[in-house]
C-alpha cells in the first residue's frame, strides 16, 4: 500500500488554487487536433469535487446558447494548463446539482466575502 501512496504523491498537482463547489472558475484545457495543440478556456460554476488523491475530479457547468453544458475534469490531468478562480460562491452544500433545474435569476449564487 505504501507503493501506491508513493506513486500518487508524485502524480498530484499541487500548483492548482483552492476552489470548491459554487465557485466560478475558468479551466484552461489543452486540446489536440491532429498535430496542432491549442488551449481552450472553459468558464463555469463548479458543481462538485469528487474523489481524493490522484483520481480526484471536479464538474464544471456553464450555459452555452441557453443549453447547460457540464464537463468533468480530472484535477491531476496534465492537459490542464491552469485554473483561475473568478468568484468564490457562498453555498451550503458540497454538491449543488439543484442548479441543473434552475435558469435565469434563480440560478444565481451569492458571492462569498473575503
N, C-alpha and C positions, 0 to 999 in steps of 0.2 A: 504494500500500500504506500510505503514511503516513496517508491519509484514513481508512482502515478502523481503524487503531490509535487514531487520534484519537477516532473515534466510540465505540469500545469503552471508552476511558478515561472517557468521560462517563457510560456506562451502568453501569459496575462499581460495586457497592455495597460500600464499604469499612467499613461500620459493623458488619458481622457478626463474631461471635467466631471464633477459630481452633478448628476441630474436624476430626477425621479419622475414618477407619474404626475401629469399635469403641467410639466414644463414644456415650453415651446422651444424646439431645437432645430438646427439645420445640420444635417448629416451630409458631409462631402464624401461621396462614394465614387470609387474608380470604376469606370465602365470600359470594357474591352470590346471593340468592334473590329473584327478581323485582326489586322496588325496595328491598328491605331488604339490609343488609350486616351480617355478624357475623364474629367471629374464632373459629376453631376450632383448639384445640391438638391436635397430632399428636405423641405421645411414643413414641420407639422407638430402636433401635440403628442407627447409620449403617453401611451395608454397604459403600459405596464413594463416592468423589468422582471425577467423570469430566469430561474436557474441560478447557478453560482459557479465561480471558478472559470475554467476555460470554456464551458458551454453556456455561459450567460448570454441571454438575448434581450432585446427590447423592441417594442412595437411602436411605430410612429404612424399617426393618421393625419391626412390632410384632405382638404376639399379641392377637387380639380374639376372645374366646369360644372359645379353642382353635384358631383358624384364623389362619394367618400372613397379615398384610396388608402389602404393600410399596407405597410411594409415591415417585415421583421428583419432586424439586423443583428448579427452576432456581435457582441461587444468587442471581442478579441479578433475580429476579422482583419486581415492585412489589407483588404480593399477599402477600409475606412481611412480616409486621409485625415479628417479631423471632425470634431463635433463642436458646434458653437451653441451655447445656451443663450437664446434670445430673451426669454422671460421665464421667471420662476412662477409656477402656478400654485395656488393655495387650494388643495384638495384634501379630503379626509380619508381617502381610500388609496390602496396600493394599485388597484386595477380599476380603471374608470371606463368600463365598457358601456356605461349608460350614455356616453357621448354619441354612440352609434345611432341611437334613436332620436337624437335631438339635432335640430338645424336652426340656423339664424341666431337670434339673441339668446335663446335657451341653451345654446352650446358654448356660451362664454365661460371662461374660468377666471376667477379673480386672481389678481397678481399679488404675489407674496411680497410684503415689505421687508427690506433687508436693513 
